[in-house]
Amino acid sequence: MSQAETIDQAANVPPEIAAIAASMDAELSGQASAVGGQLVADTGTNEAAEIAAMLCLAVKCGGYVEPAVPRYYTPEACNDIAGAYIECAEKYGWTWHKSLATGPEIKLAAAVGLPAFLIWQERQEAAKAAAEQAAHEARERARAASEPVTHGG
């Protein structure tokens, strides 16, 4: 198929599909990488992309606890934060991000740890609510038992 035929065919593709295809082409060619559903230009280092990916994961996890977090820390914002951090790290010689496990270890810990914590927290809240309900019912029974019984009349 000639390049002209490919371009003609591409004109019939919905824009959403064309954007996905372009992003995949760029990623496969090494020109960019996808982070949090956004395309990040390859600047010769993956540090910013790794940090942005970790921020996106943190935002996703944080969104379970505080639903407003993802509205403000979009993938684009995470990319911007990571890029700005790397610039500062280079300027000031910060290296802590290199000593931390910013790869699959942290992702695994977050993927397993956060849901486990949320389940524990949910169970604690359910147990507290059940205890409060039981105490309320006991008070109601005690109050009903202490009220004088009146017979019609």
N, C-alpha and C positions, 0 to 999 in steps of 0.2 A: 504494500500500500504506500502510495507516495505521501509526502508531507502535506501536500495540498488536500489530498483525500482525508488524511487524519484530521486536519484543521476543519474541514467541512463537517466531518462526523462529530467533532468536538462541539460544534456550534449547536447541535441538537441535544446536548447533555445538559440536564438541569444544573444551575450554578452551584448547588450544594454538593453535587457529585463531582463537578469539575474542581471545586476547592479541595475536596478530599483527595482526589487523584493528584492534584498539583502538590499537595502537602506530602503525599506518599512518594511521589517522584523526587521531591526535594530531599526527603529524608533518606531515600535509598541512594541518591547520588552523593550524600554526605554534605549537602549544602545547608541543611537545617535539620532540626530534630523537633519532634512534637512533645510538648510539655503541657500537661493538664488540658489537652485538647487544643492548644494553641501552637502555632508554628514559631520556633525560636531559631534565629539565624545562628549558624555555626561560626563562632569567632575564633576557632582554633583551640578552644578549651571547652571541656564539658563541665567545668566546675559550676558555672552559672546555671546551666541546664539541670545539673544534679541538685543544686540548691533550690531552684525553682520547682523541681519535681517534689522535693521534700516539703517545701512550703505548701504546694498544692495538696499533698497528702495530709499535712497538718490542718489545712483549711477544711478538707473533707471531714476529717475526724472531729475537728472543732465544731463543725456544722451539726454533728449529732448532739452535742451538748448545748450549743448556742446557735440556733438556726440563722441568725443574722450574719454570722461570720462569712459564709460564702458570697453573700451579696456585696460585701465590701472588699474582700480579698479574692478578686477574680483571678483566673489564670494569668491574664495580662498583668495585673498588679503584682502577682507573685514573680513573674518574669522580670518586671521592673525592679522589684525589691532585690532579687538575686543579682541582677546586673549591677545595681548600685552598690550592693554589698561587695561584690568582687572588685569593683573599682576602688572602694575604700580599703579593702584587704590588700590590694596591690600597693596603694599609696602608703599605708601605714604598716605594712608588713604583718598583717594579721594572718595567722595560720591555723587557728582553732578548727576551722571547717575542714582542714586536711587531716586533722588528728581524729576527728569524730568519724564513726562509721556512717557515711552519708549514703551508702548504697543499700543493698538488699537486706542487710541486717536490721537497719532502722525501719525499713518498710515492713519487714516481717514482724518485728516487735510491735509496731503500730497496728498492723493488720490483725494481729492476734490479741494484743494487750488491750487496745481500746474497746473492742466489742466485749471482751471479758469484763473489763471495768464497768462498762455501761450496764451489762447484765447484773453484775453485783450491786451496782447503785440502784437499778430498777427493783431488784429484790428487796433491798434495804427499805426503799420507799414503800413498797407493797406491804412489807412486814409492819412498818410503822403505821401505815393507814389501817391495816387489819387490827392492830393493837388499839388504836384510837377508836375504831368502830366498836370493838368488843367492850372497851371501857365505857363508851357512850351507852351501849345497850345495857350494860350492868347498872349504870346510874339510872336509866329509865325504868328498869325492873325494880330497883330499890325504891325509887320514887313512887311507882305504882303500888308497890307492896305497903308503903307507909301511909298512903292516902286512906282516909276512912271510907269504908264501904257504906254507901247509902242505898236503901231499898226503897224504890219507887214512892213516892209519896207525899 
